[in-house]
Protein backbone atom coordinates (compact mmCIF):
# COMPACT_ATOMS: atom_id res chain seq x y z
CA UNK A 1 0.00 0.00 0.00
CA UNK A 2 1.26 3.44 -0.86
CA UNK A 3 -0.90 5.17 1.72
CA UNK A 4 -1.12 4.25 5.38
CA UNK A 5 -4.52 2.77 6.12
CA UNK A 6 -3.71 1.38 9.54
CA UNK A 7 -3.98 4.58 11.55
CA UNK A 8 -6.47 6.09 13.94
CA UNK A 9 -10.21 5.44 13.95
CA UNK A 10 -10.95 8.66 15.85
CA UNK A 11 -14.38 9.97 14.70
CA UNK A 12 -13.00 13.52 14.40
CA UNK A 13 -11.19 12.25 11.30
CA UNK A 14 -14.53 12.49 9.51
CA UNK A 15 -15.86 16.01 8.98
CA UNK A 16 -19.52 15.15 9.63
CA UNK A 17 -18.67 13.52 12.94
CA UNK A 18 -16.15 16.25 13.79
CA UNK A 19 -18.91 18.85 13.39
CA UNK A 20 -20.89 17.27 16.22
CA UNK A 21 -20.50 18.24 19.89
CA UNK A 22 -17.99 15.97 21.62
CA UNK A 23 -20.76 14.58 23.84
CA UNK A 24 -22.72 13.49 20.75
CA UNK A 25 -19.65 11.85 19.20
CA UNK A 26 -19.04 9.93 22.41
CA UNK A 27 -22.67 8.85 22.46
CA UNK A 28 -22.37 7.56 18.88
CA UNK A 29 -18.93 5.97 19.32
CA UNK A 30 -20.17 2.51 20.48
CA UNK A 31 -22.25 2.28 17.30
CA UNK A 32 -19.35 3.18 14.97
CA UNK A 33 -17.50 0.05 13.88
CA UNK A 34 -13.90 0.49 12.63
CA UNK A 35 -13.69 -0.90 9.10
CA UNK A 36 -10.82 -1.21 6.65
CA UNK A 37 -11.60 -0.53 3.01
CA UNK A 38 -9.83 -2.33 0.18
CA UNK A 39 -9.99 -1.06 -3.39
CA UNK A 40 -12.88 -2.74 -5.17
CA UNK A 41 -14.87 -3.58 -2.04
CA UNK A 42 -18.57 -3.19 -2.85
CA UNK A 43 -20.52 -1.40 -0.12
CA UNK A 44 -23.95 -1.80 -1.69
CA UNK A 45 -25.50 -2.72 -5.04
CA UNK A 46 -28.59 -1.62 -6.98
CA UNK A 47 -31.71 -3.44 -5.87
CA UNK A 48 -30.11 -4.60 -2.63
CA UNK A 49 -30.77 -3.41 0.88
CA UNK A 50 -28.39 -0.76 2.23
CA UNK A 51 -27.37 -2.45 5.46
CA UNK A 52 -24.92 0.19 6.69
CA UNK A 53 -23.67 3.72 6.22
CA UNK A 54 -19.96 4.58 6.22
CA UNK A 55 -18.09 7.61 7.50
CA UNK A 56 -14.71 7.57 5.72
CA UNK A 57 -11.62 8.62 7.66
CA UNK A 58 -9.19 8.14 4.81
CA UNK A 59 -9.66 6.66 1.36
CA UNK A 60 -12.17 7.29 -1.40
CA UNK A 61 -15.61 5.80 -1.91
CA UNK A 62 -17.19 5.90 -5.34
CA UNK A 63 -20.84 6.03 -6.36
CA UNK A 64 -21.26 4.57 -9.84
CA UNK A 65 -24.05 3.92 -12.31
CA UNK A 66 -23.86 0.76 -14.38
CA UNK A 67 -25.15 1.61 -17.83
CA UNK A 68 -25.65 -0.80 -20.71
CA UNK A 69 -21.94 -1.23 -21.31
CA UNK A 70 -19.83 1.32 -19.45
CA UNK A 71 -19.75 2.03 -15.75
CA UNK A 72 -19.85 5.75 -15.00
CA UNK A 73 -18.77 7.35 -11.76
CA UNK A 74 -21.23 10.00 -10.59
CA UNK A 75 -19.64 11.07 -7.29
CA UNK A 76 -16.83 10.35 -4.86
CA UNK A 77 -16.84 10.56 -1.09
CA UNK A 78 -13.92 11.00 1.30
CA UNK A 79 -13.45 12.11 4.87
CA UNK A 80 -15.80 15.04 4.28
CA UNK A 81 -18.90 12.89 4.07
CA UNK A 82 -20.83 9.67 4.32
CA UNK A 83 -21.48 6.77 1.97
CA UNK A 84 -25.13 5.77 2.18
CA UNK A 85 -26.76 9.15 1.72
CA UNK A 86 -30.06 7.66 0.38
CA UNK A 87 -30.71 6.30 3.87
CA UNK A 88 -30.63 9.87 5.19
CA UNK A 89 -32.33 11.71 2.33
CA UNK A 90 -35.13 9.30 1.59
CA UNK A 91 -35.03 6.78 4.40
CA UNK A 92 -34.82 4.14 1.69
CA UNK A 93 -33.63 0.62 2.35
CA UNK A 94 -32.79 -0.30 -1.26
CA UNK A 95 -29.98 1.13 -3.36
CA UNK A 96 -30.40 2.41 -6.91
CA UNK A 97 -26.66 2.88 -7.59
CA UNK A 98 -23.53 0.93 -6.69
CA UNK A 99 -21.10 2.12 -4.03
CA UNK A 100 -17.59 0.78 -3.74
CA UNK A 101 -14.19 1.62 -2.37
CA UNK A 102 -12.04 3.19 -5.07
CA UNK A 103 -8.91 3.99 -3.05
CA UNK A 104 -8.11 1.85 0.00
CA UNK A 105 -8.49 3.36 3.44
CA UNK A 106 -10.52 3.08 6.60
CA UNK A 107 -13.97 4.13 7.74
CA UNK A 108 -16.45 3.95 10.58
CA UNK A 109 -19.46 1.78 9.81
CA UNK A 110 -22.90 2.21 11.36
CA UNK A 111 -25.79 -0.19 10.94
CA UNK A 112 -28.45 1.48 8.77
CA UNK A 113 -31.27 0.76 11.22
CA UNK A 114 -29.22 2.22 14.07
CA UNK A 115 -28.45 5.25 11.89
CA UNK A 116 -32.16 5.85 11.25
CA UNK A 117 -32.82 5.52 14.97
CA UNK A 118 -30.14 8.05 15.88
CA UNK A 119 -31.28 10.51 13.21
CA UNK A 120 -34.74 10.47 14.75
CA UNK A 121 -33.45 10.58 18.32
CA UNK A 122 -30.70 13.22 18.26
CA UNK A 123 -31.65 16.85 18.55
CA UNK A 124 -30.96 17.98 14.99
CA UNK A 125 -27.16 18.09 15.25
CA UNK A 126 -26.38 15.11 13.06
CA UNK A 127 -29.15 16.06 10.62
CA UNK A 128 -27.69 19.55 10.19
CA UNK A 129 -24.21 18.22 9.44
CA UNK A 130 -25.63 15.75 6.93
CA UNK A 131 -27.69 18.48 5.27
CA UNK A 132 -24.54 20.57 4.77
CA UNK A 133 -22.79 17.55 3.27
CA UNK A 134 -25.77 16.90 1.01
CA UNK A 135 -25.58 20.45 -0.35
CA UNK A 136 -21.90 19.98 -1.16
CA UNK A 137 -22.75 16.70 -2.91
CA UNK A 138 -25.26 18.51 -5.12
CA UNK A 139 -22.43 20.83 -6.18
CA UNK A 140 -20.17 17.88 -6.92
CA UNK A 141 -22.86 16.10 -8.94
CA UNK A 142 -23.61 19.21 -10.99
CA UNK A 143 -19.92 19.90 -11.58
CA UNK A 144 -19.16 16.29 -12.51
CA UNK A 145 -21.93 16.25 -15.12
CA UNK A 146 -20.81 19.52 -16.67
CA UNK A 147 -17.11 18.68 -16.35
CA UNK A 148 -17.41 15.54 -18.46
CA UNK A 149 -18.92 17.55 -21.30
CA UNK A 150 -17.00 20.80 -20.97
CA UNK A 151 -13.46 20.06 -19.84
CA UNK A 152 -10.62 18.17 -21.43
CA UNK A 153 -9.52 14.77 -20.15
CA UNK A 154 -6.19 15.94 -18.72
CA UNK A 155 -7.97 18.73 -16.80
CA UNK A 156 -10.43 16.31 -15.28
CA UNK A 157 -7.64 13.87 -14.46
CA UNK A 158 -5.62 16.56 -12.67
CA UNK A 159 -8.72 17.62 -10.73
CA UNK A 160 -9.48 14.09 -9.59
CA UNK A 161 -5.89 13.38 -8.55
CA UNK A 162 -5.84 16.55 -6.43
CA UNK A 163 -9.15 15.63 -4.78
CA UNK A 164 -7.85 12.15 -4.03
CA UNK A 165 -4.65 13.50 -2.49
CA UNK A 166 -6.76 15.80 -0.28
CA UNK A 167 -8.82 12.86 0.93
CA UNK A 168 -5.80 10.64 1.48
CA UNK A 169 -3.84 13.41 3.27
CA UNK A 170 -0.91 12.27 1.18
CA UNK A 171 0.72 13.05 -2.15
CA UNK A 172 1.18 9.32 -2.73
CA UNK A 173 -1.63 6.79 -3.10
CA UNK A 174 -2.59 3.63 -4.97
CA UNK A 175 -4.84 3.95 -8.00
CA UNK A 176 -5.45 1.50 -10.81
CA UNK A 177 -5.86 2.50 -14.44
CA UNK A 178 -9.25 0.77 -14.39
CA UNK A 179 -10.63 3.08 -11.70
CA UNK A 180 -9.04 6.16 -13.22
CA UNK A 181 -10.57 5.33 -16.61
CA UNK A 182 -13.94 4.79 -14.93
CA UNK A 183 -13.73 8.16 -13.22
CA UNK A 184 -12.79 9.95 -16.43
CA UNK A 185 -15.27 7.97 -18.57
CA UNK A 186 -12.51 7.16 -21.07
CA UNK A 187 -10.69 4.09 -22.33
CA UNK A 188 -7.73 2.78 -20.32
CA UNK A 189 -5.44 3.61 -23.23
CA UNK A 190 -6.45 7.26 -22.83
CA UNK A 191 -5.53 7.09 -19.15
CA UNK A 192 -2.02 6.00 -20.08
CA UNK A 193 -1.70 8.92 -22.46
CA UNK A 194 -2.94 11.49 -19.95
CA UNK A 195 -0.89 10.12 -17.06
CA UNK A 196 2.16 10.02 -19.32
CA UNK A 197 1.68 13.65 -20.32
CA UNK A 198 1.31 14.78 -16.69
CA UNK A 199 4.40 12.77 -15.77
CA UNK A 200 6.37 14.26 -18.66
CA UNK A 201 5.46 17.73 -17.39
CA UNK A 202 6.83 16.89 -13.95
CA UNK A 203 3.45 16.89 -12.16
CA UNK A 204 3.25 13.25 -11.15
CA UNK A 205 4.98 9.90 -11.17
CA UNK A 206 2.82 6.87 -12.02
CA UNK A 207 4.43 3.51 -11.42
CA UNK A 208 2.84 0.09 -10.86
CA UNK A 209 -0.51 1.47 -9.82
CA UNK A 210 0.89 4.12 -7.48
CA UNK A 211 0.47 7.84 -8.06
CA UNK A 212 2.93 10.30 -6.55
CA UNK A 213 2.22 14.01 -6.93
CA UNK A 214 5.59 15.66 -7.46
CA UNK A 215 4.51 19.25 -8.03
CA UNK A 216 1.07 20.12 -6.63
CA UNK A 217 1.07 23.70 -7.95
CA UNK A 218 1.95 22.51 -11.44
CA UNK A 219 -0.74 19.81 -11.32
CA UNK A 220 -3.31 22.33 -10.12
CA UNK A 221 -2.43 24.56 -13.07
CA UNK A 222 -3.58 21.68 -15.31
CA UNK A 223 -6.81 21.10 -13.37
CA UNK A 224 -10.12 22.62 -14.38
CA UNK A 225 -11.87 25.20 -12.19
CA UNK A 226 -14.11 22.45 -10.79
CA UNK A 227 -11.40 21.48 -8.32
CA UNK A 228 -11.43 24.81 -6.51
CA UNK A 229 -15.23 25.11 -6.66
CA UNK A 230 -15.80 21.66 -5.18
CA UNK A 231 -13.09 22.04 -2.56
CA UNK A 232 -14.30 25.48 -1.47
CA UNK A 233 -17.88 24.20 -1.26
CA UNK A 234 -16.80 21.28 0.93
CA UNK A 235 -14.69 23.47 3.19
CA UNK A 236 -17.53 25.97 3.60
CA UNK A 237 -20.08 23.27 4.39
CA UNK A 238 -17.89 21.23 6.74
CA UNK A 239 -14.58 22.91 7.62
CA UNK A 240 -11.61 20.56 8.08
CA UNK A 241 -10.92 19.69 11.71
CA UNK A 242 -7.97 21.53 13.23
CA UNK A 243 -6.12 18.23 13.77
CA UNK A 244 -6.52 17.15 10.15
CA UNK A 245 -3.54 17.69 7.88
CA UNK A 246 -4.41 19.76 4.82
CA UNK A 247 -2.39 20.67 1.77
C-alpha positions in Angstrom: 0.0 0.0 0.0 1.3 3.4 -0.9 -0.9 5.2 1.7 -1.1 4.2 5.4 -4.5 2.8 6.1 -3.7 1.4 9.5 -4.0 4.6 11.6 -6.5 6.1 13.9 -10.2 5.4 13.9 -11.0 8.7 15.8 -14.4 10.0 14.7 -13.0 13.5 14.4 -11.2 12.3 11.3 -14.5 12.5 9.5 -15.9 16.0 9.0 -19.5 15.2 9.6 -18.7 13.5 12.9 -16.1 16.2 13.8 -18.9 18.9 13.4 -20.9 17.3 16.2 -20.5 18.2 19.9 -18.0 16.0 21.6 -20.8 14.6 23.8 -22.7 13.5 20.7 -19.6 11.9 19.2 -19.0 9.9 22.4 -22.7 8.9 22.5 -22.4 7.6 18.9 -18.9 6.0 19.3 -20.2 2.5 20.5 -22.2 2.3 17.3 -19.4 3.2 15.0 -17.5 0.1 13.9 -13.9 0.5 12.6 -13.7 -0.9 9.1 -10.8 -1.2 6.7 -11.6 -0.5 3.0 -9.8 -2.3 0.2 -10.0 -1.1 -3.4 -12.9 -2.7 -5.2 -14.9 -3.6 -2.0 -18.6 -3.2 -2.9 -20.5 -1.4 -0.1 -23.9 -1.8 -1.7 -25.5 -2.7 -5.0 -28.6 -1.6 -7.0 -31.7 -3.4 -5.9 -30.1 -4.6 -2.6 -30.8 -3.4 0.9 -28.4 -0.8 2.2 -27.4 -2.4 5.5 -24.9 0.2 6.7 -23.7 3.7 6.2 -20.0 4.6 6.2 -18.1 7.6 7.5 -14.7 7.6 5.7 -11.6 8.6 7.7 -9.2 8.1 4.8 -9.7 6.7 1.4 -12.2 7.3 -1.4 -15.6 5.8 -1.9 -17.2 5.9 -5.3 -20.8 6.0 -6.4 -21.3 4.6 -9.8 -24.0 3.9 -12.3 -23.9 0.8 -14.4 -25.2 1.6 -17.8 -25.7 -0.8 -20.7 -21.9 -1.2 -21.3 -19.8 1.3 -19.4 -19.8 2.0 -15.7 -19.8 5.7 -15.0 -18.8 7.3 -11.8 -21.2 10.0 -10.6 -19.6 11.1 -7.3 -16.8 10.4 -4.9 -16.8 10.6 -1.1 -13.9 11.0 1.3 -13.5 12.1 4.9 -15.8 15.0 4.3 -18.9 12.9 4.1 -20.8 9.7 4.3 -21.5 6.8 2.0 -25.1 5.8 2.2 -26.8 9.2 1.7 -30.1 7.7 0.4 -30.7 6.3 3.9 -30.6 9.9 5.2 -32.3 11.7 2.3 -35.1 9.3 1.6 -35.0 6.8 4.4 -34.8 4.1 1.7 -33.6 0.6 2.4 -32.8 -0.3 -1.3 -30.0 1.1 -3.4 -30.4 2.4 -6.9 -26.7 2.9 -7.6 -23.5 0.9 -6.7 -21.1 2.1 -4.0 -17.6 0.8 -3.7 -14.2 1.6 -2.4 -12.0 3.2 -5.1 -8.9 4.0 -3.0 -8.1 1.9 0.0 -8.5 3.4 3.4 -10.5 3.1 6.6 -14.0 4.1 7.7 -16.5 3.9 10.6 -19.5 1.8 9.8 -22.9 2.2 11.4 -25.8 -0.2 10.9 -28.5 1.5 8.8 -31.3 0.8 11.2 -29.2 2.2 14.1 -28.4 5.2 11.9 -32.2 5.8 11.2 -32.8 5.5 15.0 -30.1 8.1 15.9 -31.3 10.5 13.2 -34.7 10.5 14.8 -33.4 10.6 18.3 -30.7 13.2 18.3 -31.6 16.8 18.5 -31.0 18.0 15.0 -27.2 18.1 15.3 -26.4 15.1 13.1 -29.1 16.1 10.6 -27.7 19.6 10.2 -24.2 18.2 9.4 -25.6 15.7 6.9 -27.7 18.5 5.3 -24.5 20.6 4.8 -22.8 17.5 3.3 -25.8 16.9 1.0 -25.6 20.4 -0.3 -21.9 20.0 -1.2 -22.7 16.7 -2.9 -25.3 18.5 -5.1 -22.4 20.8 -6.2 -20.2 17.9 -6.9 -22.9 16.1 -8.9 -23.6 19.2 -11.0 -19.9 19.9 -11.6 -19.2 16.3 -12.5 -21.9 16.3 -15.1 -20.8 19.5 -16.7 -17.1 18.7 -16.3 -17.4 15.5 -18.5 -18.9 17.5 -21.3 -17.0 20.8 -21.0 -13.5 20.1 -19.8 -10.6 18.2 -21.4 -9.5 14.8 -20.1 -6.2 15.9 -18.7 -8.0 18.7 -16.8 -10.4 16.3 -15.3 -7.6 13.9 -14.5 -5.6 16.6 -12.7 -8.7 17.6 -10.7 -9.5 14.1 -9.6 -5.9 13.4 -8.5 -5.8 16.5 -6.4 -9.2 15.6 -4.8 -7.8 12.1 -4.0 -4.7 13.5 -2.5 -6.8 15.8 -0.3 -8.8 12.9 0.9 -5.8 10.6 1.5 -3.8 13.4 3.3 -0.9 12.3 1.2 0.7 13.1 -2.1 1.2 9.3 -2.7 -1.6 6.8 -3.1 -2.6 3.6 -5.0 -4.8 4.0 -8.0 -5.4 1.5 -10.8 -5.9 2.5 -14.4 -9.3 0.8 -14.4 -10.6 3.1 -11.7 -9.0 6.2 -13.2 -10.6 5.3 -16.6 -13.9 4.8 -14.9 -13.7 8.2 -13.2 -12.8 10.0 -16.4 -15.3 8.0 -18.6 -12.5 7.2 -21.1 -10.7 4.1 -22.3 -7.7 2.8 -20.3 -5.4 3.6 -23.2 -6.4 7.3 -22.8 -5.5 7.1 -19.1 -2.0 6.0 -20.1 -1.7 8.9 -22.5 -2.9 11.5 -20.0 -0.9 10.1 -17.1 2.2 10.0 -19.3 1.7 13.6 -20.3 1.3 14.8 -16.7 4.4 12.8 -15.8 6.4 14.3 -18.7 5.5 17.7 -17.4 6.8 16.9 -13.9 3.5 16.9 -12.2 3.2 13.2 -11.1 5.0 9.9 -11.2 2.8 6.9 -12.0 4.4 3.5 -11.4 2.8 0.1 -10.9 -0.5 1.5 -9.8 0.9 4.1 -7.5 0.5 7.8 -8.1 2.9 10.3 -6.6 2.2 14.0 -6.9 5.6 15.7 -7.5 4.5 19.3 -8.0 1.1 20.1 -6.6 1.1 23.7 -7.9 1.9 22.5 -11.4 -0.7 19.8 -11.3 -3.3 22.3 -10.1 -2.4 24.6 -13.1 -3.6 21.7 -15.3 -6.8 21.1 -13.4 -10.1 22.6 -14.4 -11.9 25.2 -12.2 -14.1 22.5 -10.8 -11.4 21.5 -8.3 -11.4 24.8 -6.5 -15.2 25.1 -6.7 -15.8 21.7 -5.2 -13.1 22.0 -2.6 -14.3 25.5 -1.5 -17.9 24.2 -1.3 -16.8 21.3 0.9 -14.7 23.5 3.2 -17.5 26.0 3.6 -20.1 23.3 4.4 -17.9 21.2 6.7 -14.6 22.9 7.6 -11.6 20.6 8.1 -10.9 19.7 11.7 -8.0 21.5 13.2 -6.1 18.2 13.8 -6.5 17.2 10.2 -3.5 17.7 7.9 -4.4 19.8 4.8 -2.4 20.7 1.8 
